[in-house]
């Protein structure tokens, strides 16, 4: 684990799509995480799905820790 990975993990705890972007760029994983994130923060008008925030963080951590 490098300093860059630790930095990405810290970013992913607050803004999961940004953490994924720093790891894989504008790939499919980024768009999936962005979609989960938008559902979590009510970006699509569904604020009742706030429980999806942990899903966005877990997905971001998975991408960061498994993709090299």
Protein Blocks (a to p, Z undefined) as FASTA:
>chain_A
ZZklmmmmmmmmmmmmlmmmmmnopafklmmmmmmmmmmnopnopaklmmmmmmmmmmmm
mmmmmpZZ
